[in-house]
């Protein structure tokens, strides 16, 4: 299979995994058979436009998001996590963005210290943060 399709498949897989969605769930959301999704993500099949659109809609990303970075390298968001941040920011008011930026600037020194924690302590911190209520 050509490299272009492999890169799209990898991007679809990365977005799916970043949203904690199984191929079975993505199949249900998109109407694309699970076996097809698996083959596409593994670079064993070619994409048609309709399938790609259905997968993107189910993942709440655009076609642009799943295209390889070589297509539009100057403005491409290259990770699903960055895309999630951008999507969240786009839904916020200017005041909310200012607040988030303030929090981010306050937390940045803490993030630099985290790299010195043991793996066990990093896991504990992650578990604590994940246990906080999600107020979406």
C-alpha positions in Angstrom: 0.0 0.0 0.0 1.3 3.5 -0.7 2.9 5.7 2.0 0.1 8.3 1.7 -2.6 5.8 2.7 -0.4 4.4 5.5 0.0 7.9 7.0 -3.7 8.6 6.8 -4.4 5.3 8.5 -1.9 6.1 11.2 -3.5 9.5 11.8 -6.9 8.0 12.0 -5.6 5.4 14.5 -3.9 8.1 16.6 -7.0 10.3 16.8 -9.1 7.2 17.7 -6.8 6.2 20.4 -6.4 9.7 21.8 -10.2 9.7 22.3 -10.2 6.2 23.8 -12.4 4.8 21.1 -12.2 1.2 20.0 -12.4 0.2 16.4 -15.7 -1.4 17.2 -17.1 1.8 18.6 -15.7 3.8 15.7 -17.4 1.3 13.4 -20.7 1.9 15.1 -20.3 5.7 15.0 -19.1 5.9 11.4 -21.0 3.1 9.7 -17.6 1.7 8.4 -17.1 -2.0 9.1 -14.6 -2.7 12.0 -12.5 -4.9 9.7 -12.2 -2.1 7.2 -11.1 0.3 9.9 -8.5 -2.1 11.1 -7.2 -2.7 7.6 -7.1 1.1 6.9 -5.3 1.9 10.1 -2.7 -0.8 9.4 -2.1 0.5 5.9 -3.6 -2.6 4.3 -6.3 -0.9 2.3 -7.0 2.3 0.4 -9.3 5.0 1.6 -12.3 6.2 -0.5 -13.5 9.7 0.2 -16.9 8.7 1.6 -15.2 6.3 4.1 -12.7 8.9 5.1 -15.4 11.5 5.7 -17.5 9.1 7.8 -14.5 8.3 10.0 -13.6 12.0 10.4 -17.2 12.9 11.3 -17.3 10.1 13.9 -13.9 11.2 15.4 -15.0 14.9 15.2 -12.0 15.9 13.2 -11.7 17.3 9.7 -10.2 15.7 6.6 -7.4 18.3 6.9 -6.6 16.9 10.3 -5.9 13.3 9.0 -4.0 14.3 6.0 -0.2 13.7 6.2 1.8 16.7 7.4 3.5 16.8 4.0 0.3 18.0 2.4 0.2 21.3 4.3 3.3 21.3 6.5 3.3 25.0 7.4 -0.1 24.9 9.2 -0.6 21.3 10.1 -1.4 20.4 13.7 0.6 17.2 14.0 -0.8 15.4 17.0 -4.3 14.5 18.2 -3.6 16.1 21.5 -2.8 19.5 20.0 -6.0 19.2 17.9 -8.0 18.5 21.0 -6.6 21.6 22.7 -7.3 23.7 19.7 -10.9 22.4 19.5 -11.4 23.2 23.2 -10.0 26.7 22.8 -12.2 27.4 19.8 -15.3 26.8 22.0 -14.1 29.2 24.7 -14.7 32.9 25.2 -11.7 35.3 25.3 -12.1 35.5 29.1 -12.0 31.7 29.4 -8.9 31.6 27.2 -7.2 34.2 29.4 -8.0 32.2 32.5 -6.6 29.0 30.9 -3.5 30.8 29.8 -3.0 32.1 33.3 -3.4 28.6 34.8 -1.0 27.2 32.1 1.6 29.8 33.0 1.3 29.0 36.7 1.5 25.3 36.1 4.4 25.3 33.6 7.1 25.3 36.4 5.4 22.4 38.0 5.4 20.5 34.8 9.2 21.0 34.5 9.6 19.5 38.0 7.4 16.5 37.2 10.2 15.1 35.0 12.2 14.5 38.1 9.6 12.4 39.8 9.9 8.6 39.9 7.6 6.6 37.6 5.6 5.5 40.6 5.0 9.1 41.7 4.2 10.2 38.2 1.5 7.5 38.0 0.1 8.6 41.4 -0.1 12.2 40.2 -1.8 11.1 37.0 -4.3 9.0 38.9 -5.1 12.0 41.2 -5.6 14.3 38.3 -7.7 11.8 36.4 -9.9 11.4 39.4 -10.9 15.1 39.5 -14.4 15.7 38.2 -14.7 16.5 34.5 -17.0 19.6 34.3 -17.6 19.6 30.6 
